[in-house]
Amino acid sequence: MIRPVKSYLETDRLTLRHFTADDADLLIELDSDPAVMRYLTGGQATAPEIVRESHLPYIIAGYERWDGDLGLFAAHERDGGAFVGWFHLRPEPDGPRDEAELGYRLRQAAWGKGYATEGSQGLLHKGFTALGLRSVWAATMTVNSGSRRVMEKLGMRLAGSIPVPEDMQMIEGAEQGGVRYEITKEQWELR
Ligand SMILES: CC(C)(COP(=O)(O)OP(=O)(O)OC[C@H]1O[C@@H](n2cnc3c(N)ncnc32)[C@H](O)[C@@H]1OP(=O)(O)O)[C@@H](O)C(=O)NCCC(=O)NCCS
């Protein structure tokens, strides 16, 4: 258990913070659960060396790129400090800075408590009120009902279907493709 030091965002029950170079084990453990990885890799764990040498350095470089305002953030329970998983709110690497993608990956122990919705609501609020975002989008597999439900509860609207990348075709339900949801600042204000 790691107690968050400097908070990026607080919600009723969660604290989000920047990842540090010491956090590889949290990401390795999260990605080692086949249920968590079901719609991402078909259940396969991410190799620890990929987390250490690629994922974590990329996450940390993102704080530099977006001045610490946007990126991928570790989430902990405020009560007790347990690691819950991560959320991201970040533009495409070469895309406009005012359009960001929302994403989340939570430990199975944290599912079903409303955390994905709560953390995402906090990020949308910060993104639209303090970070100058104009729109936020999110994508998932058509069959990932839990993730789609979170997007719907956030007030995001189905914007269309998207292809599933070649290297994800082995995932159950890939033949049904993917879906993209969006919400603009105006829609968020009126929700
Ligand atoms: C998807 C995920 C983020 C949801 O996290 P969570 O904290 O349990 O989500 P919430 O509790 O905020 O909301 C989930 C909603 O989806 C519903 N739901 C969950 N699983 C479902 C399923 N299989 N079918 C239909 N609805 C489902 C829940 O009932 C809830 O809706 P409700 O509040 O109307 O009852 C979590 O399961 C996860 O991290 N999964 C693995 C990684 C992943 O797939 N990430 C998304 C990739 S795009």
The ligand as an SDF file (V2000), in Angstrom:
LIG
                    3D

 48 50  0  0  0  0  0  0  0  0999 V2000
  -14.8230   -1.1350  -16.5870 C   0  0  0  0  0  0  0  0  0  0  0  0
  -14.4070   -0.7190  -15.1830 C   0  0  0  0  0  0  0  0  0  0  0  0
  -13.4800    0.4780  -15.2680 C   0  0  0  0  0  0  0  0  0  0  0  0
  -15.6560   -0.3350  -14.3830 C   0  0  0  0  0  0  0  0  0  0  0  0
  -15.2310    0.1070  -13.0930 O   0  0  0  0  0  0  0  0  0  0  0  0
  -16.2650    0.2510  -11.8760 P   0  0  0  0  0  0  0  0  0  0  0  0
  -15.6250    1.0940  -10.8390 O   0  0  0  0  0  0  0  0  0  0  0  0
  -16.7730   -1.0760  -11.4860 O   0  0  0  0  0  0  0  0  0  0  0  0
  -17.4190    1.0940  -12.5810 O   0  0  0  0  0  0  0  0  0  0  0  0
  -18.6480    1.8230  -11.8590 P   0  0  0  0  0  0  0  0  0  0  0  0
  -18.9600    1.0910  -10.5880 O   0  0  0  0  0  0  0  0  0  0  0  0
  -18.3620    3.2780  -11.7780 O   0  0  0  0  0  0  0  0  0  0  0  0
  -19.8220    1.6430  -12.9290 O   0  0  0  0  0  0  0  0  0  0  0  0
  -19.9400    0.4210  -13.6480 C   0  0  0  0  0  0  0  0  0  0  0  0
  -21.3400    0.3410  -14.2370 C   0  0  0  0  0  0  0  0  0  0  0  0
  -21.3550   -0.6670  -15.2310 O   0  0  0  0  0  0  0  0  0  0  0  0
  -22.2460   -1.6910  -14.8260 C   0  0  0  0  0  0  0  0  0  0  0  0
  -21.6370   -2.9330  -15.2560 N   0  0  0  0  0  0  0  0  0  0  0  0
  -20.5020   -3.4890  -14.8120 C   0  0  0  0  0  0  0  0  0  0  0  0
  -20.2780   -4.6290  -15.4770 N   0  0  0  0  0  0  0  0  0  0  0  0
  -21.2720   -4.7860  -16.3590 C   0  0  0  0  0  0  0  0  0  0  0  0
  -21.5960   -5.7690  -17.3270 C   0  0  0  0  0  0  0  0  0  0  0  0
  -20.8120   -6.8370  -17.5370 N   0  0  0  0  0  0  0  0  0  0  0  0
  -22.7220   -5.5920  -18.0700 N   0  0  0  0  0  0  0  0  0  0  0  0
  -23.5010   -4.5090  -17.8870 C   0  0  0  0  0  0  0  0  0  0  0  0
  -23.2420   -3.5340  -16.9820 N   0  0  0  0  0  0  0  0  0  0  0  0
  -22.1460   -3.6780  -16.2260 C   0  0  0  0  0  0  0  0  0  0  0  0
  -22.3980   -1.5540  -13.3460 C   0  0  0  0  0  0  0  0  0  0  0  0
  -23.5950   -2.1140  -12.8810 O   0  0  0  0  0  0  0  0  0  0  0  0
  -22.3800   -0.0200  -13.2100 C   0  0  0  0  0  0  0  0  0  0  0  0
  -23.5730    0.5610  -13.6480 O   0  0  0  0  0  0  0  0  0  0  0  0
  -24.7340    1.0260  -12.5780 P   0  0  0  0  0  0  0  0  0  0  0  0
  -24.0880    2.0230  -11.6580 O   0  0  0  0  0  0  0  0  0  0  0  0
  -25.7950    1.6170  -13.4540 O   0  0  0  0  0  0  0  0  0  0  0  0
  -25.1600   -0.2040  -11.8480 O   0  0  0  0  0  0  0  0  0  0  0  0
  -13.6710   -1.8730  -14.4430 C   0  0  0  0  0  0  0  0  0  0  0  0
  -14.4720   -3.0130  -14.4730 O   0  0  0  0  0  0  0  0  0  0  0  0
  -12.3070   -2.1970  -15.0600 C   0  0  0  0  0  0  0  0  0  0  0  0
  -11.3140   -1.5630  -14.7370 O   0  0  0  0  0  0  0  0  0  0  0  0
  -12.2740   -3.2240  -15.9420 N   0  0  0  0  0  0  0  0  0  0  0  0
  -11.0140   -3.7090  -16.5200 C   0  0  0  0  0  0  0  0  0  0  0  0
  -10.3200   -2.7030  -17.4350 C   0  0  0  0  0  0  0  0  0  0  0  0
  -11.2260   -2.1830  -18.5220 C   0  0  0  0  0  0  0  0  0  0  0  0
  -11.9450   -2.9150  -19.1810 O   0  0  0  0  0  0  0  0  0  0  0  0
  -11.1450   -0.8570  -18.7000 N   0  0  0  0  0  0  0  0  0  0  0  0
  -11.8800   -0.1830  -19.7230 C   0  0  0  0  0  0  0  0  0  0  0  0
  -11.1740   -0.3250  -21.0090 C   0  0  0  0  0  0  0  0  0  0  0  0
  -11.9000    0.7330  -22.2330 S   0  0  0  0  0  0  0  0  0  0  0  0
  1  2  1  0
  2  3  1  0
  2  4  1  0
  2 36  1  0
  4  5  1  0
  5  6  1  0
  6  7  2  0
  6  8  1  0
  6  9  1  0
  9 10  1  0
 10 11  2  0
 10 12  1  0
 10 13  1  0
 13 14  1  0
 14 15  1  0
 15 16  1  0
 15 30  1  0
 16 17  1  0
 17 18  1  0
 17 28  1  0
 18 19  1  0
 18 27  1  0
 19 20  2  0
 20 21  1  0
 21 22  1  0
 21 27  2  0
 22 23  1  0
 22 24  2  0
 24 25  1  0
 25 26  2  0
 26 27  1  0
 28 29  1  0
 28 30  1  0
 30 31  1  0
 31 32  1  0
 32 33  2  0
 32 34  1  0
 32 35  1  0
 36 37  1  0
 36 38  1  0
 38 39  2  0
 38 40  1  0
 40 41  1  0
 41 42  1  0
 42 43  1  0
 43 44  2  0
 43 45  1  0
 45 46  1  0
 46 47  1  0
 47 48  1  0
M  END
$$$$
